[in-house]
Amino acid sequence: MLEDPRKWCPTNVYSRTIDPEKAPDKPTIITVDFERGDATAIDGVKLSPATLLTKLNELGRANGIGGLISSRTASSA
């Protein structure tokens, strides 16, 4: 059963990120360096694959990226 699109999203939608309305109004701009197709650095700082992924997840979370997809979100897009 699809959820009712007239209802607000539950707060657990933002369990891995922040509400986009609380995210910064200005974009966070980064550069990602690649070697042979693999990401190796963020803003020129070399990182291990695990640390790089963790940092990208932190940046995404801080900018409201990564909310759960619901039928409300998908149907109103």
All heavy atoms as a GROMACS GRO file, in nm:
protein
  577
    1MET      N    1   0.084  -0.117   0.000
    1MET     CA    2   0.000   0.000   0.000
    1MET      C    3   0.088   0.124   0.000
    1MET      O    4   0.184   0.133   0.076
    1MET     CB    5  -0.089  -0.002   0.124
    1MET     CG    6  -0.175   0.121   0.136
    1MET     SD    7  -0.308   0.104   0.255
    1MET     CE    8  -0.225   0.142   0.406
    2LEU      N    9   0.058   0.220  -0.086
    2LEU     CA   10   0.134   0.344  -0.091
    2LEU      C   11   0.094   0.435   0.023
    2LEU      O   12  -0.022   0.438   0.064
    2LEU     CB   13   0.110   0.416  -0.224
    2LEU     CG   14   0.161   0.346  -0.349
    2LEU    CD1   15   0.122   0.423  -0.474
    2LEU    CD2   16   0.311   0.330  -0.343
    3GLU      N   17   0.189   0.512   0.072
    3GLU     CA   18   0.156   0.606   0.178
    3GLU      C   19   0.080   0.725   0.121
    3GLU      O   20   0.079   0.749   0.001
    3GLU     CB   21   0.282   0.650   0.251
    3GLU     CG   22   0.389   0.700   0.158
    3GLU     CD   23   0.521   0.720   0.228
    3GLU    OE1   24   0.589   0.620   0.255
    3GLU    OE2   25   0.552   0.834   0.256
    4ASP      N   26   0.014   0.797   0.208
    4ASP     CA   27  -0.067   0.911   0.168
    4ASP      C   28   0.023   1.031   0.139
    4ASP      O   29   0.088   1.083   0.229
    4ASP     CB   30  -0.166   0.944   0.280
    4ASP     CG   31  -0.264   1.053   0.242
    4ASP    OD1   32  -0.242   1.125   0.143
    4ASP    OD2   33  -0.365   1.066   0.314
    5PRO      N   34   0.029   1.080   0.014
    5PRO     CA   35   0.119   1.191  -0.020
    5PRO      C   36   0.079   1.324   0.045
    5PRO      O   37   0.156   1.418   0.043
    5PRO     CB   38   0.111   1.199  -0.173
    5PRO     CG   39  -0.016   1.132  -0.209
    5PRO     CD   40  -0.043   1.031  -0.102
    6ARG      N   41  -0.040   1.329   0.103
    6ARG     CA   42  -0.083   1.453   0.171
    6ARG      C   43  -0.022   1.465   0.310
    6ARG      O   44  -0.025   1.571   0.370
    6ARG     CB   45  -0.235   1.457   0.181
    6ARG     CG   46  -0.302   1.468   0.044
    6ARG     CD   47  -0.450   1.449   0.057
    6ARG     NE   48  -0.472   1.307   0.093
    6ARG     CZ   49  -0.590   1.248   0.098
    6ARG    NH1   50  -0.699   1.314   0.074
    6ARG    NH2   51  -0.600   1.121   0.129
    7LYS      N   52   0.033   1.358   0.363
    7LYS     CA   53   0.093   1.359   0.496
    7LYS      C   54   0.241   1.395   0.487
    7LYS      O   55   0.308   1.365   0.389
    7LYS     CB   56   0.078   1.223   0.564
    7LYS     CG   57  -0.065   1.186   0.593
    7LYS     CD   58  -0.070   1.054   0.664
    7LYS     CE   59  -0.215   1.014   0.692
    7LYS     NZ   60  -0.221   0.882   0.756
    8TRP      N   61   0.292   1.458   0.592
    8TRP     CA   62   0.435   1.491   0.599
    8TRP      C   63   0.516   1.364   0.615
    8TRP      O   64   0.470   1.265   0.670
    8TRP     CB   65   0.462   1.584   0.718
    8TRP     CG   66   0.410   1.721   0.695
    8TRP    CD1   67   0.294   1.774   0.746
    8TRP    CD2   68   0.468   1.822   0.614
    8TRP    NE1   69   0.277   1.902   0.701
    8TRP    CE2   70   0.382   1.935   0.620
    8TRP    CE3   71   0.582   1.830   0.536
    8TRP    CZ2   72   0.408   2.053   0.552
    8TRP    CZ3   73   0.607   1.948   0.469
    8TRP    CH2   74   0.522   2.057   0.477
    9CYS      N   75   0.639   1.368   0.570
    9CYS     CA   76   0.729   1.254   0.585
    9CYS      C   77   0.761   1.234   0.732
    9CYS      O   78   0.780   1.331   0.806
    9CYS     CB   79   0.861   1.279   0.509
    9CYS     SG   80   0.843   1.283   0.332
   10PRO      N   81   0.773   1.110   0.776
   10PRO     CA   82   0.814   1.086   0.914
   10PRO      C   83   0.959   1.128   0.935
   10PRO      O   84   1.038   1.132   0.841
   10PRO     CB   85   0.798   0.934   0.930
   10PRO     CG   86   0.801   0.880   0.791
   10PRO     CD   87   0.750   0.988   0.701
   11THR      N   88   0.994   1.161   1.058
   11THR     CA   89   1.129   1.211   1.086
   11THR      C   90   1.238   1.107   1.060
   11THR      O   91   1.351   1.143   1.036
   11THR     CB   92   1.140   1.261   1.231
   11THR    OG1   93   1.103   1.155   1.320
   11THR    CG2   94   1.052   1.383   1.253
   12ASN      N   95   1.204   0.977   1.061
   12ASN     CA   96   1.307   0.876   1.035
   12ASN      C   97   1.358   0.879   0.892
   12ASN      O   98   1.458   0.817   0.860
   12ASN     CB   99   1.259   0.736   1.073
   12ASN     CG  100   1.154   0.683   0.977
   12ASN    OD1  101   1.078   0.759   0.916
   12ASN    ND2  102   1.147   0.552   0.965
   13VAL      N  103   1.291   0.955   0.804
   13VAL     CA  104   1.340   0.972   0.667
   13VAL      C  105   1.479   1.034   0.671
   13VAL      O  106   1.562   1.009   0.585
   13VAL     CB  107   1.242   1.060   0.586
   13VAL    CG1  108   1.304   1.105   0.455
   13VAL    CG2  109   1.113   0.984   0.560
   14TYR      N  110   1.506   1.114   0.773
   14TYR     CA  111   1.634   1.183   0.785
   14TYR      C  112   1.727   1.115   0.887
   14TYR      O  113   1.810   1.178   0.948
   14TYR     CB  114   1.611   1.329   0.823
   14TYR     CG  115   1.521   1.400   0.725
   14TYR    CD1  116   1.396   1.444   0.761
   14TYR    CD2  117   1.562   1.417   0.593
   14TYR    CE1  118   1.313   1.509   0.670
   14TYR    CE2  119   1.480   1.480   0.501
   14TYR     CZ  120   1.355   1.524   0.540
   14TYR     OH  121   1.275   1.586   0.450
   15SER      N  122   1.715   0.984   0.903
   15SER     CA  123   1.796   0.913   1.001
   15SER      C  124   1.945   0.910   0.963
   15SER      O  125   2.029   0.895   1.050
   15SER     CB  126   1.745   0.770   1.022
   15SER     OG  127   1.751   0.697   0.901
   16ARG      N  128   1.975   0.926   0.836
   16ARG     CA  129   2.116   0.922   0.792
   16ARG      C  130   2.163   1.055   0.735
   16ARG      O  131   2.272   1.064   0.681
   16ARG     CB  132   2.136   0.813   0.688
   16ARG     CG  133   2.114   0.676   0.746
   16ARG     CD  134   2.147   0.570   0.648
   16ARG     NE  135   2.125   0.440   0.713
   16ARG     CZ  136   2.144   0.326   0.655
   16ARG    NH1  137   2.186   0.323   0.531
   16ARG    NH2  138   2.124   0.215   0.719
   17THR      N  139   2.081   1.155   0.745
   17THR     CA  140   2.115   1.286   0.690
   17THR      C  141   2.040   1.391   0.771
   17THR      O  142   1.969   1.357   0.865
   17THR     CB  143   2.078   1.293   0.540
   17THR    OG1  144   2.129   1.414   0.487
   17THR    CG2  145   1.930   1.285   0.517
   18ILE      N  146   2.057   1.515   0.735
   18ILE     CA  147   1.979   1.620   0.800
   18ILE      C  148   1.866   1.661   0.706
   18ILE      O  149   1.872   1.638   0.586
   18ILE     CB  150   2.065   1.742   0.838
   18ILE    CG1  151   2.125   1.810   0.714
   18ILE    CG2  152   2.172   1.706   0.937
   18ILE    CD1  153   2.189   1.944   0.744
   19ASP      N  154   1.765   1.721   0.762
   19ASP     CA  155   1.655   1.772   0.684
   19ASP      C  156   1.711   1.873   0.584
   19ASP      O  157   1.786   1.964   0.623
   19ASP     CB  158   1.556   1.840   0.779
   19ASP     CG  159   1.432   1.892   0.711
   19ASP    OD1  160   1.437   1.923   0.590
   19ASP    OD2  161   1.329   1.904   0.780
   20PRO      N  162   1.682   1.860   0.455
   20PRO     CA  163   1.736   1.955   0.356
   20PRO      C  164   1.706   2.101   0.389
   20PRO      O  165   1.783   2.190   0.354
   20PRO     CB  166   1.668   1.912   0.226
   20PRO     CG  167   1.638   1.768   0.245
   20PRO     CD  168   1.605   1.754   0.391
   21GLU      N  169   1.596   2.126   0.461
   21GLU     CA  170   1.566   2.264   0.500
   21GLU      C  171   1.663   2.317   0.604
   21GLU      O  172   1.675   2.438   0.622
   21GLU     CB  173   1.422   2.273   0.550
   21GLU     CG  174   1.321   2.251   0.439
   21GLU     CD  175   1.177   2.265   0.486
   21GLU    OE1  176   1.155   2.300   0.604
   21GLU    OE2  177   1.087   2.242   0.404
   22LYS      N  178   1.733   2.226   0.672
   22LYS     CA  179   1.833   2.268   0.773
   22LYS      C  180   1.975   2.264   0.717
   22LYS      O  181   2.070   2.298   0.786
   22LYS     CB  182   1.822   2.177   0.896
   22LYS     CG  183   1.690   2.191   0.968
   22LYS     CD  184   1.681   2.098   1.085
   22LYS     CE  185   1.544   2.110   1.152
   22LYS     NZ  186   1.526   2.011   1.257
   23ALA      N  187   1.989   2.222   0.593
   23ALA     CA  188   2.120   2.216   0.527
   23ALA      C  189   2.165   2.359   0.492
   23ALA      O  190   2.083   2.450   0.486
   23ALA     CB  191   2.111   2.131   0.401
   24PRO      N  192   2.294   2.376   0.470
   24PRO     CA  193   2.343   2.510   0.432
   24PRO      C  194   2.277   2.562   0.306
   24PRO      O  195   2.242   2.484   0.216
   24PRO     CB  196   2.494   2.487   0.409
   24PRO     CG  197   2.527   2.358   0.473
   24PRO     CD  198   2.401   2.277   0.475
   25ASP      N  199   2.257   2.693   0.301
   25ASP     CA  200   2.198   2.755   0.182
   25ASP      C  201   2.299   2.768   0.068
   25ASP      O  202   2.261   2.785  -0.047
   25ASP     CB  203   2.141   2.893   0.215
   25ASP     CG  204   2.016   2.884   0.300
   25ASP    OD1  205   1.946   2.782   0.292
   25ASP    OD2  206   1.990   2.979   0.376
   26LYS      N  207   2.427   2.761   0.101
   26LYS     CA  208   2.532   2.770   0.000
   26LYS      C  209   2.588   2.630  -0.025
   26LYS      O  210   2.602   2.551   0.068
   26LYS     CB  211   2.643   2.864   0.046
   26LYS     CG  212   2.597   3.008   0.058
   26LYS     CD  213   2.710   3.098   0.095
   26LYS     CE  214   2.661   3.242   0.104
   26LYS     NZ  215   2.767   3.335   0.136
   27PRO      N  216   2.624   2.600  -0.150
   27PRO     CA  217   2.677   2.466  -0.179
   27PRO      C  218   2.815   2.445  -0.117
   27PRO      O  219   2.892   2.539  -0.099
   27PRO     CB  220   2.686   2.464  -0.332
   27PRO     CG  221   2.697   2.607  -0.372
   27PRO     CD  222   2.620   2.684  -0.269
   28THR      N  223   2.843   2.320  -0.084
   28THR     CA  224   2.977   2.279  -0.043
   28THR      C  225   3.046   2.227  -0.168
   28THR      O  226   3.001   2.130  -0.228
   28THR     CB  227   2.970   2.169   0.064
   28THR    OG1  228   2.898   2.220   0.176
   28THR    CG2  229   3.109   2.124   0.106
   29ILE      N  230   3.152   2.293  -0.209
   29ILE     CA  231   3.222   2.254  -0.332
   29ILE      C  232   3.350   2.181  -0.295
   29ILE      O  233   3.431   2.232  -0.217
   29ILE     CB  234   3.251   2.378  -0.419
   29ILE    CG1  235   3.118   2.444  -0.458
   29ILE    CG2  236   3.332   2.339  -0.542
   29ILE    CD1  237   3.131   2.574  -0.529
   30ILE      N  238   3.365   2.062  -0.350
   30ILE     CA  239   3.485   1.981  -0.326
   30ILE      C  240   3.539   1.934  -0.460
   30ILE      O  241   3.470   1.938  -0.562
   30ILE     CB  242   3.456   1.859  -0.236
   30ILE    CG1  243   3.357   1.764  -0.305
   30ILE    CG2  244   3.404   1.902  -0.100
   30ILE    CD1  245   3.345   1.629  -0.238
   31THR      N  246   3.663   1.889  -0.458
   31THR     CA  247   3.720   1.821  -0.574
   31THR      C  248   3.757   1.679  -0.531
   31THR      O  249   3.800   1.657  -0.417
   31THR     CB  250   3.846   1.891  -0.628
   31THR    OG1  251   3.944   1.897  -0.526
   31THR    CG2  252   3.813   2.032  -0.676
   32VAL      N  253   3.736   1.586  -0.619
   32VAL     CA  254   3.772   1.447  -0.595
   32VAL      C  255   3.874   1.408  -0.700
   32VAL      O  256   3.849   1.423  -0.820
   32VAL     CB  257   3.648   1.354  -0.601
   32VAL    CG1  258   3.688   1.209  -0.576
   32VAL    CG2  259   3.542   1.397  -0.500
   33ASP      N  260   3.990   1.362  -0.654
   33ASP     CA  261   4.096   1.318  -0.746
   33ASP      C  262   4.080   1.169  -0.772
   33ASP      O  263   4.045   1.092  -0.682
   33ASP     CB  264   4.234   1.344  -0.685
   33ASP     CG  265   4.260   1.493  -0.661
   33ASP    OD1  266   4.196   1.576  -0.728
   33ASP    OD2  267   4.344   1.523  -0.574
   34PHE      N  268   4.112   1.130  -0.896
   34PHE     CA  269   4.102   0.990  -0.937
   34PHE      C  270   4.234   0.944  -0.996
   34PHE      O  271   4.304   1.022  -1.061
   34PHE     CB  272   3.992   0.972  -1.042
   34PHE     CG  273   3.854   0.992  -0.989
   34PHE    CD1  274   3.798   1.119  -0.982
   34PHE    CD2  275   3.779   0.883  -0.946
   34PHE    CE1  276   3.669   1.138  -0.935
   34PHE    CE2  277   3.651   0.902  -0.897
   34PHE     CZ  278   3.595   1.029  -0.891
   35GLU      N  279   4.265   0.818  -0.973
   35GLU     CA  280   4.379   0.752  -1.037
   35GLU      C  281   4.331   0.618  -1.091
   35GLU      O  282   4.277   0.537  -1.014
   35GLU     CB  283   4.494   0.730  -0.937
   35GLU     CG  284   4.558   0.860  -0.891
   35GLU     CD  285   4.668   0.836  -0.786
   35GLU    OE1  286   4.710   0.720  -0.767
   35GLU    OE2  287   4.707   0.936  -0.724
   36ARG      N  288   4.345   0.599  -1.220
   36ARG     CA  289   4.300   0.475  -1.286
   36ARG      C  290   4.155   0.442  -1.251
   36ARG      O  291   4.121   0.326  -1.228
   36ARG     CB  292   4.393   0.360  -1.252
   36ARG     CG  293   4.534   0.378  -1.309
   36ARG     CD  294   4.619   0.256  -1.284
   36ARG     NE  295   4.634   0.230  -1.141
   36ARG     CZ  296   4.740   0.264  -1.068
   36ARG    NH1  297   4.842   0.322  -1.125
   36ARG    NH2  298   4.745   0.235  -0.941
   37GLY      N  299   4.070   0.544  -1.241
   37GLY     CA  300   3.928   0.524  -1.217
   37GLY      C  301   3.887   0.513  -1.071
   37GLY      O  302   3.769   0.504  -1.041
   38ASP      N  303   3.983   0.514  -0.981
   38ASP     CA  304   3.953   0.505  -0.838
   38ASP      C  305   3.970   0.641  -0.772
   38ASP      O  306   4.070   0.709  -0.794
   38ASP     CB  307   4.046   0.405  -0.769
   38ASP     CG  308   4.026   0.262  -0.818
   38ASP    OD1  309   3.910   0.225  -0.843
   38ASP    OD2  310   4.126   0.190  -0.830
   39ALA      N  311   3.874   0.679  -0.688
   39ALA     CA  312   3.886   0.804  -0.612
   39ALA      C  313   4.000   0.787  -0.512
   39ALA      O  314   4.011   0.685  -0.444
   39ALA     CB  315   3.756   0.834  -0.540
   40THR      N  316   4.086   0.889  -0.505
   40THR     CA  317   4.204   0.880  -0.418
   40THR      C  318   4.219   0.996  -0.321
   40THR      O  319   4.292   0.984  -0.223
   40THR     CB  320   4.333   0.873  -0.503
   40THR    OG1  321   4.339   0.989  -0.585
   40THR    CG2  322   4.337   0.747  -0.588
   41ALA      N  323   4.153   1.108  -0.348
   41ALA     CA  324   4.172   1.226  -0.264
   41ALA      C  325   4.050   1.317  -0.270
   41ALA      O  326   3.977   1.320  -0.369
   41ALA     CB  327   4.296   1.304  -0.309
   42ILE      N  328   4.031   1.392  -0.162
   42ILE     CA  329   3.929   1.498  -0.157
   42ILE      C  330   4.003   1.627  -0.131
   42ILE      O  331   4.080   1.637  -0.035
   42ILE     CB  332   3.825   1.471  -0.047
   42ILE    CG1  333   3.749   1.342  -0.075
   42ILE    CG2  334   3.727   1.590  -0.036
   42ILE    CD1  335   3.654   1.302   0.036
   43ASP      N  336   3.979   1.725  -0.218
   43ASP     CA  337   4.046   1.856  -0.208
   43ASP      C  338   4.197   1.842  -0.196
   43ASP      O  339   4.263   1.913  -0.120
   43ASP     CB  340   3.990   1.936  -0.090
   43ASP     CG  341   3.846   1.978  -0.111
   43ASP    OD1  342   3.806   1.995  -0.229
   43ASP    OD2  343   3.773   1.995  -0.012
   44GLY      N  344   4.251   1.748  -0.272
   44GLY     CA  345   4.396   1.730  -0.277
   44GLY      C  346   4.455   1.650  -0.162
   44GLY      O  347   4.576   1.624  -0.161
   45VAL      N  348   4.374   1.607  -0.067
   45VAL     CA  349   4.423   1.529   0.047
   45VAL      C  350   4.401   1.381   0.017
   45VAL      O  351   4.288   1.334   0.004
   45VAL     CB  352   4.348   1.568   0.177
   45VAL    CG1  353   4.395   1.482   0.294
   45VAL    CG2  354   4.368   1.716   0.206
   46LYS      N  355   4.512   1.307   0.003
   46LYS     CA  356   4.504   1.163  -0.025
   46LYS      C  357   4.443   1.091   0.094
   46LYS      O  358   4.479   1.116   0.210
   46LYS     CB  359   4.643   1.106  -0.053
   46LYS     CG  360   4.707   1.161  -0.177
   46LYS     CD  361   4.709   1.057  -0.282
   46LYS     CE  362   4.783   1.113  -0.403
   46LYS     NZ  363   4.743   1.048  -0.523
   47LEU      N  364   4.350   1.001   0.065
   47LEU     CA  365   4.281   0.926   0.170
   47LEU      C  366   4.271   0.779   0.129
   47LEU      O  367   4.267   0.747   0.010
   47LEU     CB  368   4.139   0.982   0.190
   47LEU     CG  369   4.129   1.129   0.230
   47LEU    CD1  370   3.985   1.177   0.217
   47LEU    CD2  371   4.179   1.150   0.371
   48SER      N  372   4.264   0.692   0.228
   48SER     CA  373   4.238   0.551   0.199
   48SER      C  374   4.096   0.541   0.145
   48SER      O  375   4.013   0.629   0.169
   48SER     CB  376   4.253   0.467   0.325
   48SER     OG  377   4.144   0.491   0.413
   49PRO      N  378   4.063   0.433   0.073
   49PRO     CA  379   3.926   0.420   0.022
   49PRO      C  380   3.819   0.430   0.131
   49PRO      O  381   3.718   0.498   0.113
   49PRO     CB  382   3.926   0.282  -0.045
   49PRO     CG  383   4.068   0.261  -0.087
   49PRO     CD  384   4.150   0.324   0.024
   50ALA      N  385   3.842   0.365   0.244
   50ALA     CA  386   3.743   0.369   0.352
   50ALA      C  387   3.729   0.509   0.410
   50ALA      O  388   3.618   0.557   0.435
   50ALA     CB  389   3.782   0.270   0.462
   51THR      N  390   3.840   0.578   0.430
   51THR     CA  391   3.836   0.714   0.484
   51THR      C  392   3.772   0.810   0.385
   51THR      O  393   3.694   0.898   0.423
   51THR     CB  394   3.978   0.761   0.521
   51THR    OG1  395   4.034   0.668   0.614
   51THR    CG2  396   3.976   0.899   0.585
   52LEU      N  397   3.801   0.793   0.257
   52LEU     CA  398   3.743   0.878   0.153
   52LEU      C  399   3.591   0.861   0.151
   52LEU      O  400   3.516   0.959   0.148
   52LEU     CB  401   3.803   0.843   0.018
   52LEU     CG  402   3.765   0.937  -0.095
   52LEU    CD1  403   3.888   0.972  -0.178
   52LEU    CD2  404   3.659   0.878  -0.183
   53LEU      N  405   3.544   0.738   0.154
   53LEU     CA  406   3.400   0.712   0.154
   53LEU      C  407   3.334   0.770   0.279
   53LEU      O  408   3.226   0.830   0.271
   53LEU     CB  409   3.373   0.562   0.143
   53LEU     CG  410   3.228   0.521   0.130
   53LEU    CD1  411   3.161   0.584   0.009
   53LEU    CD2  412   3.216   0.370   0.124
   54THR      N  413   3.398   0.755   0.393
   54THR     CA  414   3.345   0.811   0.518
   54THR      C  415   3.334   0.962   0.508
   54THR      O  416   3.232   1.022   0.546
   54THR     CB  417   3.434   0.772   0.637
   54THR    OG1  418   3.434   0.629   0.650
   54THR    CG2  419   3.386   0.834   0.766
   55LYS      N  420   3.437   1.028   0.454
   55LYS     CA  421   3.436   1.173   0.439
   55LYS      C  422   3.326   1.217   0.343
   55LYS      O  423   3.254   1.315   0.370
   55LYS     CB  424   3.573   1.221   0.389
   55LYS     CG  425   3.584   1.369   0.370
   55LYS     CD  426   3.578   1.444   0.501
   55LYS     CE  427   3.603   1.592   0.479
   55LYS     NZ  428   3.576   1.671   0.598
   56LEU      N  429   3.308   1.148   0.231
   56LEU     CA  430   3.202   1.182   0.137
   56LEU      C  431   3.064   1.166   0.202
   56LEU      O  432   2.975   1.249   0.181
   56LEU     CB  433   3.213   1.098   0.010
   56LEU     CG  434   3.330   1.130  -0.082
   56LEU    CD1  435   3.336   1.030  -0.196
   56LEU    CD2  436   3.323   1.272  -0.134
   57ASN      N  437   3.047   1.061   0.281
   57ASN     CA  438   2.921   1.042   0.352
   57ASN      C  439   2.896   1.155   0.451
   57ASN      O  440   2.784   1.204   0.465
   57ASN     CB  441   2.917   0.907   0.422
   57ASN     CG  442   2.887   0.793   0.327
   57ASN    OD1  443   2.815   0.811   0.230
   57ASN    ND2  444   2.941   0.677   0.355
   58GLU      N  445   3.001   1.199   0.522
   58GLU     CA  446   2.988   1.310   0.616
   58GLU      C  447   2.949   1.439   0.544
   58GLU      O  448   2.862   1.513   0.590
   58GLU     CB  449   3.119   1.331   0.692
   58GLU     CG  450   3.152   1.222   0.791
   58GLU     CD  451   3.294   1.231   0.845
   58GLU    OE1  452   3.371   1.320   0.803
   58GLU    OE2  453   3.328   1.147   0.930
   59LEU      N  454   3.013   1.465   0.431
   59LEU     CA  455   2.980   1.584   0.352
   59LEU      C  456   2.837   1.579   0.299
   59LEU      O  457   2.764   1.679   0.302
   59LEU     CB  458   3.080   1.601   0.237
   59LEU     CG  459   3.221   1.642   0.276
   59LEU    CD1  460   3.318   1.618   0.161
   59LEU    CD2  461   3.224   1.787   0.322
   60GLY      N  462   2.798   1.463   0.252
   60GLY     CA  463   2.661   1.447   0.202
   60GLY      C  464   2.559   1.467   0.312
   60GLY      O  465   2.460   1.539   0.295
   61ARG      N  466   2.585   1.407   0.427
   61ARG     CA  467   2.493   1.421   0.541
   61ARG      C  468   2.478   1.567   0.579
   61ARG      O  469   2.367   1.616   0.600
   61ARG     CB  470   2.543   1.340   0.660
   61ARG     CG  471   2.452   1.350   0.780
   61ARG     CD  472   2.511   1.274   0.901
   61ARG     NE  473   2.412   1.249   1.001
   61ARG     CZ  474   2.361   1.341   1.084
   61ARG    NH1  475   2.399   1.466   1.074
   61ARG    NH2  476   2.270   1.309   1.174
   62ALA      N  477   2.588   1.639   0.589
   62ALA     CA  478   2.586   1.779   0.630
   62ALA      C  479   2.512   1.868   0.530
   62ALA      O  480   2.469   1.977   0.565
   62ALA     CB  481   2.729   1.830   0.649
   63ASN      N  482   2.495   1.819   0.407
   63ASN     CA  483   2.429   1.897   0.303
   63ASN      C  484   2.290   1.844   0.268
   63ASN      O  485   2.233   1.880   0.165
   63ASN     CB  486   2.518   1.904   0.179
   63ASN     CG  487   2.633   1.999   0.200
   63ASN    OD1  488   2.618   2.119   0.182
   63ASN    ND2  489   2.748   1.947   0.241
   64GLY      N  490   2.238   1.756   0.351
   64GLY     CA  491   2.102   1.706   0.330
   64GLY      C  492   2.087   1.605   0.220
   64GLY      O  493   1.978   1.586   0.167
   65ILE      N  494   2.195   1.537   0.185
   65ILE     CA  495   2.191   1.436   0.080
   65ILE      C  496   2.177   1.298   0.144
   65ILE      O  497   2.243   1.269   0.243
   65ILE     CB  498   2.320   1.440  -0.005
   65ILE    CG1  499   2.332   1.575  -0.073
   65ILE    CG2  500   2.324   1.326  -0.106
   65ILE    CD1  501   2.466   1.598  -0.139
   66GLY      N  502   2.090   1.214   0.088
   66GLY     CA  503   2.082   1.076   0.135
   66GLY      C  504   1.960   1.042   0.214
   66GLY      O  505   1.958   0.942   0.284
   67GLY      N  506   1.854   1.120   0.204
   67GLY     CA  507   1.730   1.084   0.272
   67GLY      C  508   1.670   0.959   0.212
   67GLY      O  509   1.696   0.926   0.096
   68LEU      N  510   1.592   0.889   0.290
   68LEU     CA  511   1.527   0.769   0.240
   68LEU      C  512   1.426   0.807   0.133
   68LEU      O  513   1.359   0.909   0.142
   68LEU     CB  514   1.455   0.697   0.354
   68LEU     CG  515   1.544   0.650   0.469
   68LEU    CD1  516   1.458   0.595   0.581
   68LEU    CD2  517   1.642   0.544   0.422
   69ILE      N  518   1.412   0.723   0.032
   69ILE     CA  519   1.315   0.747  -0.074
   69ILE      C  520   1.183   0.685  -0.031
   69ILE      O  521   1.177   0.572   0.015
   69ILE     CB  522   1.361   0.681  -0.207
   69ILE    CG1  523   1.494   0.738  -0.251
   69ILE    CG2  524   1.255   0.697  -0.315
   69ILE    CD1  525   1.490   0.885  -0.287
   70SER      N  526   1.078   0.760  -0.044
   70SER     CA  527   0.945   0.708  -0.013
   70SER      C  528   0.856   0.723  -0.134
   70SER      O  529   0.889   0.794  -0.229
   70SER     CB  530   0.886   0.784   0.107
   70SER     OG  531   0.856   0.916   0.070
   71SER      N  532   0.741   0.661  -0.130
   71SER     CA  533   0.649   0.674  -0.243
   71SER      C  534   0.602   0.818  -0.257
   71SER      O  535   0.577   0.865  -0.366
   71SER     CB  536   0.529   0.580  -0.226
   71SER     OG  537   0.459   0.609  -0.108
   72ARG      N  538   0.595   0.891  -0.146
   72ARG     CA  539   0.556   1.033  -0.152
   72ARG      C  540   0.660   1.110  -0.232
   72ARG      O  541   0.627   1.188  -0.319
   72ARG     CB  542   0.545   1.091  -0.012
   72ARG     CG  543   0.516   1.239  -0.015
   72ARG     CD  544   0.498   1.292   0.126
   72ARG     NE  545   0.456   1.431   0.119
   72ARG     CZ  546   0.532   1.532   0.155
   72ARG    NH1  547   0.650   1.512   0.203
   72ARG    NH2  548   0.488   1.654   0.145
   73THR      N  549   0.787   1.088  -0.201
   73THR     CA  550   0.895   1.157  -0.271
   73THR      C  551   0.895   1.116  -0.418
   73THR      O  552   0.903   1.201  -0.506
   73THR     CB  553   1.031   1.123  -0.208
   73THR    OG1  554   1.027   1.158  -0.070
   73THR    CG2  555   1.142   1.199  -0.276
   74ALA      N  556   0.884   0.989  -0.443
   74ALA     CA  557   0.892   0.939  -0.580
   74ALA      C  558   0.771   0.986  -0.663
   74ALA      O  559   0.784   1.019  -0.780
   74ALA     CB  560   0.901   0.788  -0.580
   75SER      N  561   0.654   0.990  -0.602
   75SER     CA  562   0.535   1.025  -0.678
   75SER      C  563   0.521   1.174  -0.703
   75SER      O  564   0.454   1.218  -0.794
   75SER     CB  565   0.410   0.974  -0.608
   75SER     OG  566   0.389   1.041  -0.486
   76SER      N  567   0.588   1.256  -0.620
   76SER     CA  568   0.576   1.400  -0.637
   76SER      C  569   0.692   1.460  -0.714
   76SER      O  570   0.700   1.580  -0.729
   76SER     CB  571   0.563   1.469  -0.499
   76SER     OG  572   0.678   1.445  -0.422
   77ALA      N  573   0.782   1.378  -0.760
   77ALA     CA  574   0.899   1.427  -0.833
   77ALA      C  575   0.865   1.461  -0.976
   77ALA      O  576   0.770   1.424  -1.032
   77ALA     CB  577   1.010   1.323  -0.829
   0.00000   0.00000   0.00000
